[in-house]
Amino acid sequence: MRVFISHSFENKPEFDNIVDALVLADVPYWNPADVKPGGSLRDQLREAVEHCSLCIFVATHRSLKSSWCGAELGAFWGAGKPVIVYLADSSLADEELPPIVQGDVWERRISRVAARAKELIAQSAEPSGQNSRIGTSPVGDMTVDQLEKLIVGAVSLAAAEGKTEGRDATASAIGQAARSAAGRVLEGIRTTGRAATGTTDSWRGRILWVDDRPDNNTYERQAFEAMGLSFTLALSTQEALTILANERFAAIISDMGRKEGPKEGYALLDALRAADARTPFFIYAGSNAPEHKREASQRGAQGSTNRPDELFDMVVQALPQQDAA
């Protein structure tokens, strides 16, 4: 097992210092000099990530701006492999790090980075159920762009959940919530990819979101957009019905109370079901009470919730059903 050193190529001196420390500690590492000229850099990096058991991220202002570093971190994070953050730039604070590594252990001393890497390499060599999945994660097949979308989507969904639950937006809380949300976003990416296979129907990738305060749902939409979905926004029941008269959507998400009335979500649902019995409809409002869920189902909705994670799961589950319709 080897160490992958994620760094900006502009940080060559910092990279060399890490290499020297790993060599002294007898820790094997993947050397970028092994990249074969004329071959695909993307493919060779992907292969290196898959065959390394942990990552040392050389954190500097330059590496934080690198899309390649972001994709490499996303690959290790998605595969459940450990990341050691080496704060090579003394001016960096923990909150400036990517959300997926915020709250993780980080080091400013190279000797401690190397020692920790040696310890983790030894652990990865031990047979265990957890380590047996290393190298088999589907994130290894993703492009840089897809990995970046996965990271953005997971962080956005975590932020939406934190907003709903009133959770403290500390670096540790955001990082832990983002890890939890990553599985949902990854499954969503798989689902939309399967739903889009073999079809040219653009409506299968579009959702109508009806809310007179669309800014309240920015994080939620960003999480869905990471899956490749797009949105049409409507501010009222009448505007939504006008749009629906001419366009088809994979799903409709609506709030409940609007300026038109306290139960406009149901007014829209009733009007929709009078003409359309198949498009999935979800209520995303302030209540998660069982009686409200039952009423929404009785009226013809596929779900009702005030939780971003539940909304995400319900919409993802509905997409393959629309694909089969």
C-alpha positions in Angstrom: 0.0 0.0 0.0 1.2 3.5 -0.9 0.5 7.1 0.1 -0.9 9.5 -2.4 0.3 13.1 -2.0 -2.4 15.6 -3.2 -0.7 18.9 -3.9 -0.6 21.8 -6.3 2.3 21.5 -8.7 3.2 25.0 -7.7 4.0 23.6 -4.2 6.9 21.4 -5.3 9.1 22.4 -2.4 6.4 21.3 0.1 5.9 18.1 -1.8 9.6 17.3 -1.7 9.7 17.9 2.0 6.8 15.4 2.5 8.6 12.9 0.3 11.8 13.2 2.3 9.9 12.5 5.5 8.2 9.5 4.1 11.4 8.0 2.8 13.0 8.4 6.2 10.0 6.7 7.8 10.2 3.9 5.2 6.7 4.7 3.9 6.0 4.0 0.2 4.4 6.7 -1.9 3.1 7.3 -5.4 5.5 9.5 -7.4 4.1 11.8 -10.0 7.3 11.1 -12.0 5.8 7.7 -12.7 3.2 9.3 -15.0 3.8 8.0 -18.5 4.3 10.6 -21.2 1.6 10.5 -23.9 -0.8 8.7 -21.6 -4.0 10.2 -20.2 -3.1 12.1 -17.0 -6.7 11.8 -15.8 -6.6 8.0 -16.1 -3.2 7.6 -14.5 -4.2 9.8 -11.6 -7.4 7.8 -11.2 -5.5 4.5 -11.1 -3.0 6.0 -8.6 -5.9 7.0 -6.3 -7.4 3.5 -6.5 -4.2 1.8 -5.6 -3.2 4.1 -2.7 -4.6 3.4 0.8 -4.4 7.0 2.1 -3.9 10.6 1.1 -1.7 13.3 2.4 -3.2 16.7 1.4 -0.6 19.5 1.3 -2.9 22.4 2.2 -1.9 25.7 0.9 -3.8 28.6 -0.7 -2.7 27.3 -4.1 -3.9 23.7 -3.5 -7.2 24.9 -2.2 -7.9 26.6 -5.5 -6.9 23.5 -7.5 -9.8 21.5 -9.0 -7.5 18.5 -9.3 -6.8 18.5 -5.6 -10.5 18.9 -4.9 -11.2 15.8 -7.1 -8.5 13.8 -5.5 -9.8 14.6 -2.0 -13.3 13.7 -3.2 -12.1 10.3 -4.5 -10.4 9.4 -1.2 -13.3 10.7 0.8 -15.9 8.8 -1.3 -13.9 5.6 -1.1 -13.7 5.8 2.7 -9.9 6.1 2.7 -8.2 8.3 5.3 -6.9 11.8 4.6 -4.1 13.5 6.5 -4.1 17.2 6.2 -0.6 18.8 6.2 -1.0 22.5 6.9 2.0 23.6 4.9 0.8 27.2 4.9 0.9 28.6 8.4 -1.6 31.3 7.6 -4.4 28.8 6.8 -7.1 28.2 9.4 -9.2 25.0 9.7 -12.3 26.7 8.4 -10.6 27.6 5.2 -10.1 23.9 4.4 -12.5 22.0 2.1 -15.6 21.0 4.1 -15.0 17.3 3.6 -11.8 17.5 5.6 -12.9 20.1 8.1 -12.8 18.6 11.6 -10.3 16.0 10.6 -6.9 15.7 12.3 -4.4 17.9 10.7 -0.7 18.5 11.3 1.8 21.3 10.9 4.9 19.1 11.6 6.1 16.9 8.7 7.6 14.3 11.1 4.1 13.7 12.7 2.5 13.5 9.2 5.0 10.8 8.2 4.5 8.9 11.5 0.7 9.0 11.2 1.0 7.8 7.5 3.1 4.9 8.6 0.6 3.9 11.2 -2.3 4.1 8.8 -0.5 2.1 6.1 0.1 -0.6 8.7 -3.5 -0.6 9.6 -4.6 -0.9 6.0 -2.5 -4.0 5.5 -4.5 -5.8 8.2 -7.5 -7.8 6.9 -10.8 -6.2 7.9 -14.3 -5.8 6.5 -13.9 -2.0 6.3 -10.6 -2.1 4.4 -11.8 -4.8 2.0 -13.9 -2.3 0.2 -10.9 0.1 -0.5 -10.4 0.5 -4.2 -13.9 -0.8 -5.1 -15.8 2.5 -4.7 -17.6 3.8 -7.8 -16.0 7.2 -7.3 -12.9 5.8 -8.9 -14.8 5.8 -12.2 -15.8 9.5 -12.0 -14.4 12.4 -13.9 -13.0 15.4 -12.1 -16.2 17.3 -12.9 -18.4 14.6 -11.5 -16.3 14.4 -8.3 -16.5 18.2 -7.8 -20.3 17.9 -8.2 -20.4 15.2 -5.7 -18.5 17.3 -3.2 -20.7 20.4 -3.8 -23.9 18.3 -3.6 -23.0 16.7 -0.4 -21.9 19.9 1.3 -25.1 21.6 0.0 -27.3 18.9 1.4 -25.5 18.9 4.7 -26.0 22.7 4.9 -29.7 22.3 4.1 -30.0 19.8 6.9 -28.1 22.0 9.3 -30.4 24.9 8.5 -33.5 22.9 9.1 -32.3 21.4 12.3 -30.7 24.5 13.7 -27.4 22.7 14.0 -24.3 24.7 14.8 -22.4 25.4 11.6 -19.0 24.5 13.1 -16.3 23.1 10.9 -16.6 19.7 12.5 -20.4 19.6 12.2 -20.3 20.6 8.5 -17.6 18.0 7.8 -19.4 15.2 9.5 -22.8 16.1 7.9 -21.2 16.3 4.5 -19.8 12.7 4.9 -23.3 11.5 5.8 -24.9 13.3 2.8 -22.3 12.0 0.3 -23.9 8.6 0.1 -27.2 10.1 -0.8 -25.8 12.4 -3.5 -23.7 9.5 -4.9 -26.8 7.3 -5.1 -28.6 10.2 -6.7 -25.9 10.5 -9.3 -26.1 6.8 -10.1 -29.9 7.0 -10.3 -30.1 10.0 -12.7 -27.4 8.3 -14.8 -29.5 5.2 -15.1 -32.7 7.2 -15.7 -31.0 9.1 -18.5 -29.6 6.0 -20.3 -31.1 5.4 -23.7 -33.5 8.4 -23.7 -33.5 11.8 -25.2 -36.5 13.1 -23.2 -35.2 16.3 -21.5 -38.1 16.4 -19.1 -36.6 13.4 -17.2 -33.9 15.7 -15.8 -36.1 18.6 -14.9 -38.1 19.4 -11.7 -40.7 22.1 -11.2 -40.3 23.8 -7.8 -43.1 25.9 -6.6 -42.4 28.3 -3.7 -43.0 32.0 -3.3 -39.7 32.2 -1.4 -37.3 30.2 -3.6 -34.2 31.6 -1.8 -35.1 29.4 1.1 -34.3 26.3 -0.9 -31.0 27.2 -2.5 -29.0 24.5 -0.7 -31.6 21.8 -1.6 -31.5 22.7 -5.3 -27.7 22.7 -5.3 -27.8 19.1 -4.0 -30.2 18.0 -6.7 -28.2 19.9 -9.3 -25.2 17.8 -8.4 -27.1 14.8 -9.7 -27.5 16.5 -13.1 -31.1 17.8 -12.5 -32.3 21.2 -13.4 -35.1 23.4 -12.1 -37.9 25.6 -13.3 -39.2 27.9 -10.5 -42.7 29.1 -10.0 -43.8 31.6 -7.4 -47.6 30.8 -7.4 -50.2 28.1 -8.1 -51.3 29.9 -11.3 -47.8 30.3 -12.6 -47.1 26.6 -12.0 -50.3 25.5 -13.8 -49.4 27.7 -16.7 -46.0 26.1 -17.0 -47.5 22.6 -16.6 -49.9 23.2 -19.4 -47.0 23.3 -21.8 -44.2 21.3 -20.2 -43.6 18.0 -18.5 -41.4 17.3 -15.5 -39.8 14.4 -13.7 -41.3 15.6 -10.4 -42.9 18.6 -8.8 -41.9 20.0 -5.4 -44.2 22.5 -3.7 -44.4 24.4 -0.4 -47.7 24.6 1.4 -48.6 28.1 2.5 -48.1 31.0 0.0 -49.4 34.5 -0.4 -52.4 33.0 -2.1 -53.4 31.0 0.9 -52.3 28.7 3.8 -52.9 25.5 1.8 -51.9 26.4 -1.7 -49.8 23.3 -1.9 -52.9 21.2 -1.8 -54.7 23.6 -4.2 -51.9 23.0 -6.7 -52.0 19.2 -6.1 -55.7 19.0 -6.5 -55.6 20.9 -9.8 -52.7 18.8 -11.0 -54.3 15.5 -10.2 -57.5 16.5 -12.0 -55.5 16.3 -15.3 -52.3 14.4 -14.4 -52.2 11.3 -12.3 -48.6 10.3 -13.0 -46.2 13.1 -12.2 -44.7 12.6 -8.7 -45.7 15.4 -6.4 -43.9 16.3 -3.1 -44.9 18.7 -0.3 -41.8 20.4 1.2 -43.2 22.5 4.0 -42.8 23.3 7.7 -44.6 20.2 9.1 -43.5 16.6 9.4 -46.5 15.5 11.4 -47.8 12.0 10.6 -51.3 13.4 10.1 -50.0 15.8 7.4 -48.1 13.0 5.7 -51.3 10.9 5.6 -53.4 13.8 4.2 -50.9 14.5 1.5 -50.8 10.8 0.5 -54.6 10.7 0.5 -54.7 13.7 -1.8 -52.4 12.0 -4.3 -48.9 13.3 -3.2 -46.0 10.9 -3.3 -44.6 12.4 -0.1 -44.6 15.2 2.4 -41.7 16.3 4.7 -39.8 19.2 6.2 -36.5 17.4 6.1 -34.0 17.9 3.2 -32.6 14.4 3.5 -36.1 12.8 3.3 -37.1 15.0 0.3 -33.9 14.0 -1.4 -34.5 10.3 -0.9 -38.1 10.5 -2.0 -37.3 12.3 -5.2 -34.4 10.0 -6.1 -36.7 6.9 -5.5 -39.3 8.4 -7.8 -37.1 9.0 -10.8 -36.7 5.4 -11.9 -40.5 5.0 -11.7 -40.9 7.9 -14.1 -38.3 6.4 -16.4 -40.4 3.2 -16.6 -43.7 5.1 -17.2 
